[in-house]
Amino acid sequence: MHNFKKLSIWQKSMELVNMNYEITRHFPDFERYNLINQMNRCAVAIPSNIAEGSSKGTDKHFNQFLESSLGSAFEWETQLNIAYGLGYISEGKFKELEDQITQIQKMISGFQNGLRNN
């Protein structure tokens, strides 16, 4: 078992959750039950799956939750691209968030590799 609060992948993912809520707060109201809801759910799912997986007794089981977390990260990245394409966020903010999610994806993949090699 791992203390998820000490994992850098969880900490970085929590930063993304905060950034996500900050940007979606400024999306048009008609997106409340569409893109906003979807982005919020995906962002929250990333650290949530890391935390849940950390409670599992085997690295193999933990890896399954990391796989879900990684899937949510890629899903969120797609939604970020949609939000940018619709003009909901600036190019600068888009690039900042794109860098953040790419870093998280790499960190999750690296952590998975570490679990497999143990």
MARGUDO-961979 format. One line per 10 residues: their letters; for each residue x, y, z of N, C-alpha, C, O. Coordinates in steps of 0.2 Angstrom, whole numbers, plus 2048, in hexadecimal, padded with zeros to 3 digits. Example, Ala and Ser with C-alpha at 12.3 -4.5 7.8 and 13.67 -1.06 7.14 Angstrom:
BEGIN
as> 842,7E4,827,83E,7EA,827,842,7F0,827,847,7EF,82A  840,7F5,823,844,7FB,824,840,800,827,843,806,828
// end
This chain:
BEGIN
mhnfkklsiw> 804,7FA,800,800,800,800,804,806,800,80A,806,803  802,80B,7FD,806,812,7FC,801,817,800,7FB,817,800  805,81C,802,802,822,805,801,827,7FF,805,82A,7FD  7FA,827,7FC,7F9,82A,7F6,7FB,832,7F7,7FD,835,7F2  7FA,835,7FD,7FB,83C,7FE,803,83E,7FD,804,844,7FB  807,839,7FD,80E,83A,7FC,810,839,7F5,816,83A,7F3  80C,836,7F1,80E,835,7EA,80D,83B,7E6,808,83E,7E6  813,83C,7E2,813,842,7DE,80E,842,7D9,80B,847,7D7  80C,83C,7D6,807,83C,7D1,800,83E,7D4,7FC,841,7D0  7FF,83C,7DA,7F9,83E,7DD,7F9,846,7DE,7F4,849,7DD
qksmelvnmn> 7FE,849,7E1,7FF,850,7E2,7FE,854,7DC,7FA,859,7DC  801,852,7D7,801,855,7D0,7FA,855,7CD,7F7,85A,7CB  7F7,84F,7CE,7F0,84E,7CC,7EB,853,7D0,7E6,855,7CD  7EC,854,7D6,7E8,858,7DA,7E9,85F,7D8,7E4,863,7D8  7EF,861,7D6,7F0,868,7D3,7EC,869,7CD,7E9,86E,7CC  7EB,864,7C9,7E7,864,7C3,7E0,865,7C4,7DD,869,7C1  7DE,861,7C9,7D7,862,7CB,7D5,869,7CD,7D0,86C,7CA  7D9,86D,7D1,7D8,874,7D2,7D8,878,7CC,7D4,87D,7CB  7DD,877,7C8,7DE,87B,7C2,7D8,87A,7BD,7D5,87E,7BA  7D5,873,7BD,7CF,872,7B9,7C9,876,7BB,7C6,879,7B7
yeitrhfpdf> 7C8,876,7C2,7C2,879,7C5,7C3,881,7C3,7BE,884,7C2  7C9,883,7C4,7CA,88A,7C2,7C8,88C,7BB,7C4,891,7BA  7CA,888,7B6,7C8,88A,7AF,7C1,888,7AE,7BE,88C,7AA  7BE,883,7B0,7B7,881,7AE,7B2,886,7B1,7AD,887,7AF  7B4,889,7B7,7B0,88E,7BA,7AE,894,7B5,7A9,897,7B6  7B2,895,7B0,7B1,89A,7AB,7AE,898,7A5,7AE,89C,7A0  7AD,892,7A4,7AA,88F,79E,7A2,892,79E,79F,894,7A3  79F,892,798,798,894,797,794,890,79B,795,88A,79C  78E,893,79E,78A,88F,7A2,787,889,79F,785,884,7A2  786,889,798,782,884,795,787,87D,795,785,878,793
erynlinqmn> 78D,87E,797,792,878,797,792,875,79E,795,870,79F  78E,878,7A2,78E,875,7A9,78D,86E,7AA,790,86A,7AD  788,86B,7A6,787,864,7A6,78A,860,7A0,788,85A,79F  78E,863,79D,792,860,797,799,860,798,79C,85C,79C  79D,865,795,7A4,865,795,7A6,866,79D,7AB,863,79F  7A3,86A,7A0,7A6,86C,7A7,7A5,866,7AB,7AA,864,7AF  79F,863,7AB,79E,85D,7AF,7A3,857,7AD,7A6,854,7B2  7A4,856,7A7,7A9,851,7A4,7B0,852,7A6,7B4,84E,7A9  7B2,858,7A6,7B9,85A,7A8,7BA,85A,7AF,7BF,857,7B1  7B5,85C,7B3,7B6,85B,7BA,7B6,854,7BC,7BA,852,7C1
rcavaipsni> 7B2,850,7B9,7B2,849,7BB,7B9,845,7BA,7BB,841,7BD  7BB,847,7B4,7C2,844,7B2,7C7,846,7B6,7CC,842,7B8  7C8,84D,7B7,7CD,84F,7BB,7CD,84C,7C2,7D2,84A,7C5  7C7,84C,7C5,7C7,849,7CC,7C8,841,7CC,7CB,83F,7D1  7C7,83E,7C6,7C8,837,7C6,7D0,835,7C6,7D2,830,7C8  7D4,83A,7C3,7DB,838,7C3,7DE,837,7CA,7E0,832,7CB  7DE,83C,7CF,7E0,83A,7D5,7DC,835,7D9,7DF,832,7DE  7D6,835,7D8,7D1,831,7DC,7D3,829,7DA,7D4,825,7DF  7D5,828,7D4,7D7,821,7D2,7DE,81F,7D5,7DF,81A,7D7  7E2,824,7D5,7E9,823,7D8,7E8,822,7E0,7EB,81D,7E2
aegsskgtdk> 7E4,826,7E3,7E2,824,7EA,7DF,81E,7EC,7E2,81A,7F0  7DA,81C,7E8,7D7,815,7E9,7DC,810,7E7,7DC,80B,7EB  7DF,810,7E2,7E4,80B,7E0,7EA,80A,7E6,7EC,804,7E7  7EB,80F,7E9,7F1,80F,7EE,7EF,80B,7F4,7F3,808,7F8  7E8,80A,7F5,7E6,806,7FA,7E6,7FE,7F9,7E5,7FA,7FD  7E7,7FC,7F3,7E7,7F5,7F1,7ED,7F2,7F3,7F3,7F4,7F4  7EC,7EB,7F4,7F2,7E7,7F7,7F7,7E5,7F2,7FC,7E3,7F5  7F6,7E5,7EC,7FB,7E3,7E7,7FD,7E9,7E2,7F8,7ED,7E1  803,7E9,7E0,805,7EE,7DB,801,7ED,7D4,7FF,7F2,7D1  7FF,7E7,7D3,7FB,7E5,7CD,7F4,7E8,7CD,7F2,7EB,7C8
hfnqflessl> 7F1,7E8,7D3,7EA,7EB,7D4,7EB,7F3,7D4,7E7,7F6,7D1  7F0,7F5,7D7,7F1,7FC,7D7,7F2,7FF,7D0,7F0,804,7CE  7F6,7FB,7CC,7F7,7FD,7C5,7F0,7FD,7C1,7F0,802,7BC  7EB,7F9,7C2,7E5,7FA,7BF,7E2,801,7C0,7DF,804,7BC  7E2,803,7C6,7E0,80A,7C8,7E4,80F,7C5,7E1,814,7C3  7EA,80E,7C4,7EE,813,7C1,7EC,813,7B9,7ED,819,7B6  7EB,80E,7B7,7E8,80D,7B0,7E2,811,7AF,7E1,815,7AA  7DE,811,7B3,7D7,815,7B3,7D9,81D,7B4,7D6,821,7B0  7DE,81E,7B8,7E0,825,7B9,7E3,828,7B3,7E2,82D,7B1  7E7,824,7B0,7EA,826,7A9,7E5,827,7A4,7E5,82C,7A0
gsafewetql> 7E0,822,7A4,7DB,823,79F,7D7,82A,7A0,7D5,82D,79B  7D5,82B,7A6,7D2,832,7A8,7D6,838,7A6,7D4,83D,7A4  7DD,837,7A6,7E2,83C,7A5,7E1,83E,79D,7E1,843,79B  7E1,838,799,7E1,839,792,7DA,83C,790,7D9,840,78B  7D5,83A,793,7CE,83C,792,7CE,844,793,7CB,848,790  7D0,846,799,7D0,84D,79B,7D4,851,796,7D2,856,794  7DA,84E,793,7DE,852,78F,7DA,853,788,7DA,858,785  7D6,84E,786,7D1,84F,780,7CC,855,782,7CB,859,77D  7C9,855,787,7C4,85A,789,7C8,861,78A,7C5,866,788  7CE,861,78C,7D2,867,78C,7D2,86A,785,7D1,870,784
niayglgyis> 7D4,865,780,7D4,867,779,7CE,86A,776,7CE,86F,773  7C8,867,778,7C2,869,776,7C0,870,779,7BE,874,775  7C2,871,77F,7C1,878,783,7C5,87D,77F,7C2,883,77E  7CB,87B,77E,7CF,880,77A,7CC,882,773,7CC,887,771  7CA,87C,770,7C8,87D,769,7C1,881,769,7C0,885,764  7BD,881,76E,7B7,885,76F,7B9,88C,771,7B4,890,772  7BF,88E,773,7C1,894,775,7BF,896,77C,7BF,89C,77E  7BE,891,780,7BD,891,787,7C3,893,78B,7C3,896,791  7C9,892,789,7CF,893,78C,7D4,896,788,7D4,895,782  7D9,89A,78A,7DE,89D,786,7E3,898,784,7E4,893,787
egkfkeledq> 7E7,89A,77F,7EC,896,77D,7F2,895,782,7F4,88F,783  7F3,89A,786,7F8,89A,78B,7F6,895,791,7FA,890,793  7EF,895,793,7ED,891,798,7EC,88A,795,7EE,885,799  7EA,889,78F,7EA,882,78C,7F1,87F,78C,7F2,879,78E  7F6,883,78A,7FD,880,78A,7FF,87E,791,803,879,792  7FE,882,796,7FF,881,79D,7FC,87A,79F,7FF,876,7A2  7F6,87A,79E,7F2,874,7A0,7F4,86D,79C,7F4,868,79E  7F6,86E,795,7F8,869,791,7FF,866,794,800,860,794  803,86B,796,809,869,799,808,865,79F,80B,860,7A1  804,867,7A3,802,864,7AA,7FF,85D,7A9,802,858,7AC
itqiqkmisg> 7FB,85C,7A4,7F8,856,7A4,7FD,851,7A0,7FD,84B,7A2  801,853,79C,806,84F,799,80B,84D,79E,80D,847,79E  80D,851,7A3,811,84F,7A8,80E,84A,7AD,811,845,7AF  808,84B,7AE,804,846,7B2,804,83F,7AF,805,83A,7B2  802,83F,7A8,802,839,7A5,809,835,7A5,809,82F,7A6  80E,839,7A4,815,836,7A4,816,833,7AB,819,82E,7AC  814,837,7B0,815,835,7B7,812,82E,7B9,814,82A,7BC  80B,82E,7B7,807,828,7B8,80B,822,7B4,80B,81D,7B7  80C,823,7AE,80F,81E,7AA,816,81B,7AD,817,815,7AE  81A,820,7B0,820,81E,7B3,81F,81B,7B9,823,816,7BB
fqnglrnn> 81A,81D,7BD,818,819,7C3,816,812,7C2,818,80D,7C6  812,811,7BD,810,80B,7BB,816,806,7B9,816,800,7BB  81B,809,7B5,821,805,7B4,824,803,7BA,827,7FD,7BA  825,808,7BF,828,806,7C5,825,800,7C9,828,7FC,7CB  81E,800,7C9,81A,7FB,7CC,81C,7F4,7C8,81C,7EF,7CC  81C,7F4,7C2,81D,7EE,7BE,824,7EB,7BF,825,7E5,7BF  828,7F0,7C0,82F,7ED,7C1,831,7EB,7C8,836,7E8,7C9  82C,7EC,7CD,82D,7E9,7D3,82B,7E2,7D4,82C,7DF,7DA
// end
